[in-house]
């Protein structure tokens, strides 16, 4: 009661139990917001009148329970226990009673009169849930009302309940809950030690439960209040308890379930996995199905790529005639060459690449939108154990499909440093977004319709690579340890939002175009300069000299010095290789594309490459590029995440070496085929 | 709930539906247990969004040469939105 004989009511409930709506409906404009003294927690108070009586309402912060885990909870329970409120209105969400009554269970044992409001009854009704209010009221011994804030008529019942609670000082009947608590080891002894009145407003039942849960403020107060022997006894009893909060929690839930028994009629609630999910979570079929889906998606993504390749090829036909035109118009050779040989050719390559960027982004984006990616993450969750990693490591791998740098950053959720480094080391083997554009593009240029086969082989090699890498690096990074499993909540399947998806795909394609163009042009320009000789014959240039010098070594891996240079450039970024390939065969000083190919003229760069690089060599290059280090940014990110120069260098050298090895193998396999 | 924690000792990952089936209870009860265990700190949600999950959080990526622009061109813009939730002990 306030000085003016007003009733004080406190609103208690979990977040989203409708407290604010009720508060606003009761008080209208007669409310003010402030802060709880000394805290940053918002305090809302208001007044309303009913039947000629004024009442004060305090909207307590919405919290899950009344533990000591947060300021909000401590403020809430202190306010209630202080007795400032004459009555507490406890709200619960009728459509989720099993969960939302936990607040009531945590309140049980507090001796301030209360009444229960089963809010959102309209939502519950829509879901077909019926609540037996009378039965619950009988078991609890306090007024219980079914309520729906928007429904004006329900307020009469509300006011009635409130007034009854104030008048009769109804306190929650905790006898059933108490019986369950008594099952807990040590409860009775601990309860006996709880001195009444030490912490005002709370019964010994509540105090004992909290102490078992490890509630520090309560334990501290109790220890201060009881004397030497009893304090030691308390400490001894508490030491025997393990995960007390889970034990009391289980009892509270059991109490709630019994309360609701016969009280809710929710219709059948069968758990059954949807058909596709059942397939995916199957021990044997799960992985093959997921892999097949992803593979089909990947290969399907190459379809939209073809038209763009056509466009790119057309662009690639421009340099020759344009060059001739510019020269005859009197344009200085150097400008014409840079424009035609470097810029336009680079653009031609990048445009060809774009189609694949678009396709892959669309497919992966679609798979994620629908919810398939979440299933992929689940299926391979369990495989992580074979690598010595925790289930959640699967996410960095999935992120690496888009960008290895993102994958490295994604390992921030992994606490164990060794596992983090191993995850990153393995993630490097996953082809990133740039790879998914450049590699299929090059494969299409050289192998046409065989691309799907090559992709499948690449993926197989990737798995083998990861397995091997895990074996090699695993030994020094991770050790066997107890692993707890994970719980996953998979999102429901749903129709993709096409508008947002396409906006995202176009946006990303555009961003990639700009970025790739920059990289390719810069690399192309650099190599053009290196291969420049005044006379027009490339054999006089610096590049050629270096190239010929290293060629004996590069041949070992199946690559000529030119493709080897492309491989090196791909360490910067996959599209860098395109910059090299675009200029290294046309050379400078050599005016037209045609002069490199023994007299025959070729009309575009693609043909140029095909003429200059044999199929086995192309295969070698493709494998070398795919399994090379992802890009310089990934290298930097790896260092940033691992904070270890040693490991970053090891991983980089390992990947470069293995890439060359694979190139050599691919070359010899290629020789067998072609 | 103690059963739930016990089951997880084998190190495998399970979906909420699978746990409900294994523990012979309803999905709602499993979700309730998860909510409780999360609030009491027994289990923890695995949060990938704070790790480089997209353009907005790219301020921490000092390795992005051209700032957040290159971050976005490599990574899904809003990060992975529809991957569900994972909890671990």
Interface residues (C-beta under 8 A of the other chain):
Chain A: X64 X65 X67 X69 X96 X98 X99 X102 X243 X245 X246 X247 X249 X250 X253 X269 X271 X273 X277 X281 X365 X368 X369 X371 X373 X374 X377 X378 X381 X382 X385 X390 X391 X392 X395 X398 X399 X402 X403 X405 X406 X409 X410 X411 X412 X413 X432 X433 X434 X482 X483 X484 X485 X486 X487 X488 X489 X490 X491 X504 X507 X508 X511 X512 X514 X515 X633 X636 X637 X640
Chain B: X1 X2 X5 X7 X8 X9 X10 X11 X12 X13 X14 X15 X16 X17 X18 X19 X20 X21 X26 X27 X28 X29 X31 X32 X33 X34 X35 X36 X37 X39 X40 X41 X42 X43 X46 X47 X48 X50 X51 X52 X53 X61 X62 X63 X64 X65 X69 X70 X71 X72 X73 X74 X75 X76 X77 X78 X80 X81 X82 X83 X84 X85 X86 X87 X88 X89
